[in-house]
Amino acid sequence: MVAAAIAAVGGVLFGYDTGIIASALIYVTRSFSLSTAGQEWIAAALNLGAVVGALASGPVSDRYGRRPAIIFAAAIFIFASLGCGFAPGQATLIVARLFLGAAIGATTQIVPVYVAELAPAARRGAFVSLFQMAFSLGLLCAFFIGYELAGPPDCWRTMFILGVIPAAMLAMGMLVLPESPRWLLHHEHEKRAISILYRLRGHHEPVHRELKDLLAANEEENGDHGWAALRQRWVRPALIAALGIAALSQLSGPNVIVYYAPIILAQAGLGHSAALLTSVGVGVTSTITTAMGITLIDRIGRRRMMLVMLPMAALSLFVLGSIFLSPAAISGPRMVLMVSALLGYIFFNFGSLSVAVWLIAAEVFPLAIRSKAMGLASATVWLSDTLVSLVTLTLVNALGPTGTFWLFGLVNVAAFGFVWAFVPETAGTTLEEIEKRLRSGQFTHGSPAPEARLQ
C-alpha cells in the first residue's frame, strides 16, 4: 500500500500540470504578449512532450529498471518546472513545457506498470487505480492554487514552480521503495526478486504459487522483446483491448467537461462565477467517483464496472444534449437538470473508463513487452486527448451543444460495445495467469467472476 501511494504521486504531477495551465496561461499571455498561436503552442507543448516521453520511457525502464526510470522522470519534472517558472521568454517556456510533458508522459507509462508488478492480484486494481485518484487530486489542487495565486502579473511563475513539490516527493519516496521483482527476475536477479516478493507478501502459500507462476512465465519468455514483438498474433487481443480503452477513455469526452464546462455553461446562461464553481464541482465529483472505483474495482471487476456504468454515462450526455434543444434561456428546473446531467456523466464515465484506463494496459501484456506496450497505450491516451481538445469547440460551433453532447454520448455507447466484445475480466487474476490466457488464445473467454477466483 505504501509503495502504491508513493508511486501514485506521479498522478498528482499529471493532474497538477493538466489543470494549472488554464490559470497560468492568462498571465503568461500578458507577460509575453502572446498571439493565439503562441498560446496554443504553450498549451500543446505538454501533450506533444507527453507522447514522446510515453514512447521513449518504455525502453528506458526495460533496460535500467522501473524504479530508476521513475526517479529520472521526477528529476526531469523538477528541472522543467523550474524552467517554466524562470522562463525569460516564450521560446524557453515552450521548450520547458515540452520537457515537462515528457516527464508526465513517462510517469503515465512507468508508474502503473511498476505498481501492477508489485501489487498482489486481489488488490492490484485498487492499487493501480490510485494513480487516477492522484490525478483527480492534482487537478483539484491546480484549480485551487490557480484561484488563490491569481492577481499579480508574475503569479504564473509561482504556479509552475510549485510543481517541484510533488516531483521531489516522488523522487525521494522512490529512493526507499524496492525494484519490481518481475523486472528483476526477467533480468536474472532471481535471489533479489524472491527476497523482495517475500518482503512484500510475507511467507505463505499464495506467495509460493505466485512465485511458481512467475518463474514458469519467465522461463517461457523467448524471442524478440523489442517493438516488433507487439506485432505477434498472440499479443494482438491484448493490444486491441488496451489501445481501445486508452483511446475511448478520451474520445468518450471526459476532458470536454473538464476543459470546456465553464465556457459551455456560461453560454447557456449560468453566470461566470457559478460556471467556475460548477467546474470545481466537476473536480470534486471526479475525485469522489475515482475513490469509489478504487474500493469496488477488485470486488466487482473491471469489465463489469464498465458495462454497468457506460450506458448511464451515455444517457447523461443524451439528457444534457436534449436540454439545449429549446432556444429558451436555461433556468430553474432545466438548469438544475443540466448541472445534474453534467455531474452524472462525470460520475459514470470517471467511475468506469477513467478508473480502468491505466489498469487494463498495465495488466494485459506479457512481462517482456509490458513496458513498451504500456508506453504505446499512454501515447494513445495523449494523442486522443489532443484530438478531442482541438476539435471540441469546432464541434460545438458546427453541431451546437446538443449535437456535440449526443455525439459523445454515441461514443460512450460504442465504448460499451467495445468492452463487451474485446475486454476480458482480469480482477483477482495474477499477471502470469493473464499471460497464460493470452498465449493459449483464451484472452477474452473463460473469465470467471472475481469472487470465484479469490476463493
N, C-alpha and C positions, 0 to 999 in steps of 0.2 A: 504493500500500500504506500509506504514512504517513497519507494523508488518511482512508482507511478505518479505520485503527487509532484515530486521534484521534476521529473521529466516533462510532465504536463505544463510546466511553466512556459514551455515553448509555445503553447497555445495562447498564453497571455500576450506574448510578443506578437503573434499573428493577429489577435483581436485588437490590441492597442494601436498598431500601426495601420490597420484597416480603418479604424474609426477616427484616429486623431487627425488625419489629413483633411477631413471635412471641416474641422475648426481651424486648422493651421493655414489652409490654402487661402482663406480670405485675407489674412495678414501678410502672407508671403507675396500675394499678388500686389498689395500696396507697397511693400518694401522694395520689390524689384520691378514694379510697373509692368507686370506680365501681360502678354497678349493672351487671347483664348488658346492659341496653340501652345504657349508656354505653360499655361495651367494644365492642359491635357497631358503634356509630356511629363510634368512633375507627378501628376496623379497616376499616369500609366506606367511610369518607370518601375514602380514597385511590382506590378504584375509581370512585366517583362523580365525583371530580375528573378522573380519567383519561379518562372518557368525554367530558366537556366539553372537556378540553384537546385530545383527538384530533380532535374535530369542528371546534373553533374555530381550530386551528393551520393547517389547510389553506388557508383564505382568506388568512391572515397570510403564510404562506410563498409563496403565489402572488403577492401584491402586493409584498412587500418583499424577497423572496429567501430561498432555503433557509438560507444562512449566517447572516444576521441573525436569522432565526427561531430557529435552534438556540441562538445566543448569548443571545437573550432568554429562552428556556426554561431555560437553565442559570442565568441570573440569578434567575429566579423560584425555582428549586430552592434556590439558596443562601439567599435570604431566608426561604423556607418551612422549610428545615431549621433555621435559627436560631430561627424562630418556634416550631417544635416543641420545640427544646431548652430554650428560656427561657419556655415557656408557663406562666402563673401558675395556670391552671385548665383544666377540661375543655372549656369552650366555645372558648377560644383554641386549644387543641390540635386540636380538630375542624376549625376554620377553617384552621389552618396545614396540616393534613393534606389538606384539600380543594385548597389551592394546590399542595401537593407532588404530589398526584395529577394536577393539571392540567399541571404541568411534565413529569411522566413520560409522560402521555398524548401530549403534544406531541412529545416525543423519539421515542416509538414510531411516530409518524406521519412526522416530518420526516427523521430520520436514515436510515432505509432508502431513502427516495426520493432523498436527496442522494447517498448512496454509489452507488446504482444508476445515477444520471445521470452520475457521474464515472467509473465503472469501465468498462474495456474489456469487450466481450462475452464473451471467452474466460475471464475471471476474475471476472465480475460475481457469480456465485453464491457463491464463496468470500468475496469482499469484503463483500457484504451480510450473509452468514451470520455474520460476525464480531460482529454486533450480538447474536445469540443466544448466541454464545460468551461475550461480555462479560456478558450476563445471568447465565449459569451461574456465572461467576467472582464477580460481585457477590453472588449468592446464597450462595456458599461463604464469602465474606468476612463476610457478615452472620451466618452460623452461628458462625463462629469468634470474631468480635468480640463477639457476644452472650454466648458462653460465657466469654470472657476477662474481660469487664467486669461480669459478673453478681455481685451481692453487696450493694454499698451501696444505700441506698434511692433515691438520685437518679441511679443509674447510667444510667437510661433517657435522661437528658438528654444525656449524652456520646454514647450510641449514635446519637441523632438528629443531633447537631451534626457528627459525623464524616462525615455525608453531604455536607457542604460540600466536602470534599477532591476527590472525583471531579467534582463540579459545577464547581469552579474550574478543574480540569484541562481539562474540556471547553470552557469559555468561553475560556480562554487559548489552547488548541490551535486553536480555530476562527478566532481572530484572524489566524493565519498561513496559513490554507487559502483556496483560491480559491472563488468562487461557481460554481454549476453552469453549465457552458457551455450546456446545453439551456435553462435558465431565462433566461439572458442573451439567447440567440438569440430566444426567444419574446417577449422584451420589447425587441426591436430594438436590441440592443447587439452587432451582428454582429462587429465587429472584435475586441472584447474576448473574445467567445465563442471565436472562431477562435484567438486567441492562447493562451487557456487550454487549449484542446484540444490544440494542438501542444506546449505545455509539458508536458502530462500524458502524451502518447503518443509524442512525437518526430515527425520529418518522414519518413514512409514511406508506402507505398502504402495499407495498410489504413486509415490516418487519412484519406487523401483520399476513400476510399469511404465511411467513416463520416460525414465532413463533408458529402459529396454527399447521402447519405440524410437527414441531419439537416436540411439546407437544404430539401430537397424536402418533407419532412414538415412543416416549419414553414410553407411556402407553402400546403400543403393544409389547414392548420388554419383553420376559419372557424366562424361561427355562435355559439351560446350556449356560454360557458365556465363558467357558473355551475352550481349544484346540479341544475338542470333537465336539463343535458346528460347526467347519469348515467342518465336515463330513455330515451335514444335506443336504438332497437332494435339497432343495430350494436354498441353498447357492452355489451349485456346478457350475452353469453357471458363477457366478462372479469369483469363484476360477479358473476356466478354462481360462477365459479372462485375469485375472490379472497375473497368473503364466505363461501363454503362452507368453504374451507380455514381461514379465520380462526375460524369457529365450531367446526369439528371439532377444531382444534388444542387447544381447551379442553374440549369436550364428550367427547372421547375419554379424558379422565381423568388427564392428567399431574399436574395440581395436586392431585388427590385423594391421590396418593402423596406429593408434596412437603409438603402441609399436614397430612395425617392419618395418614401411615405410622406415626409413633411411637405414636399412640393405638391404631390397629388392631393393631400388633404387640404392644404391652403387653397388650391384651385377650386376645391369642392365647397369652399365657404367657411372652413374652420380657420379661426384666427391663427396668426403665425406662432404665437406663444403656445396656444393649445395644440397646434400641429407638432411643435417641437416636444411638448410634453407627451404626446401620443407616441413619438419616436422613442422616448425613454421607456414608455410602457412596452414597446416592441422589444427593447433590450431586456427589460425585466422578465417579460413573458418567455423569451428565448432561453434565458438563464434557468427559470423555473422548469421549463419543459425539458431542457437538457438534463437537469438534476433528476427529474422523474424518469427519463430514459435510462440514465445510468443505473437506477435502482431496479428497473424492470427488464433490461435488455437480456440479462442472463437467465432470468426466470421465464419470461415469455418467449424469447428468441428474437433474433434479428429479422428474419423473414416474416414472422407472424406480426411483429410490431408494424412493419412497413405495410403489409397487406391490410391491416386493420385501420391504420391512420391515414394512408394516402387518399382513399376515397373521401374522407372527411376534409382533407386539405383542398381537394378539388371542389367539393361542394361549397366550401367557404369562399373560394375565388369566384364561383358561379354566382353566389349570392352578392358578393362585393361588386361584381360587374353589373348585375341587374339593378343595383341601386342607382347607377349612373344613367339608366335608360331614360328617365324622366328629365326634361330640361329645367324643371323647377328647382329652386335652391334647396340644397340638402340641409334640413334642420329637424329638430325634435326627434321623434322616434326613428326616422330614417338615418339621422346622424348617429344615434346610439347603435342601430343595426349595422351601419357601415364600420364603425370602430370595432364592434364585436366580431364581425366577419373578418376584419383585418387581423385582429389578435388571435382569432380562432385558426386562421390559416397558419400563422406563426407557430401556434401550439402544435398543430398536427403535422406540419412539414418538418419543423425542427425536431419534433419528437420521433421522426421516422428517418428520413433520408439524411438529415444533418447529423444525427447521432451515429448512424451506421456508416457514413461515407469513409471515414478513416479506418474504421474497424474492419470492414469487409476486405479492403485491399491489403491490410496488414495480415489477414488470416489465410487467404485462399491460395497464396503462391508457395511453391516449394522453397526450401531454405536457400538453395544455390542461386536462385534468381529473385528472391523476395525483395531485396533492397532496390534492385534496378526496376522491377515491376512496380513497386510502390512509388518510385520516382516518376514513372510514366503516369500512374494514376494521379499523383499530386499535380503533375504538369497539366493533366486533363482538367482537373478542378480549376486551376488558374486560367487556362485558356477559355474554358466555358464561362467563368466569372467575367473575364474581359469582354467576351462576346455579348453577354447579357447587359453589361454596363454600357456598352457602346450603342446598343440598339433600342434600349427601353424607351427613352424619351422620343425617339423616332417612331416607335410603335404607338406610343400614346398620341402623337400628332397625326399619324396615319389612320389608326383604328379607333381612337378615342379610348377613354378609360375602360368602357365596357368591353370592347373588342380585345384590348390588351389583357385584362384580367381573365376573360374567357379563354384566350389563347394559352395563358399559363395554366389555367385550370385543366385544359386538354392535355398539356404536358404532364401534369400530375396523374391524369388517367392513364396516359401512356406509361408512366413510371410504374404504376400498379401492374400493368400487363407485363412489363419487363421483369419485375421482381417475381411475378408468378411463373414466368417461363424460364428464367435463367439464373436466379439467385437461390442457392441452397440454404438450408438451416445449418449453422455452424456452432450454435451455442452449446457449451458443455463438451465440445469435441476437441481433442488435442490437435495441435498444428500438424503433427505427424499422421494422425488419423485422417485429417482433411486431405493431406498429400496422397495417402493411400487411395482414397476415393477418387481423387483426380487421376492418378495413374491407371486405375482399373476401369475408368470410363463411367464411374458411378457418381460423379460430382453432383449432379442435380437430382439424384434419385436416392431413395433409401435413407432419408433424413429423419430419424425418429425425433419425437418431441424432446425438448431439453430435459424435462423431468425424468424421462426414461434413461437418458444417458448418464445422469448424475447419480443414479441409484447404485 
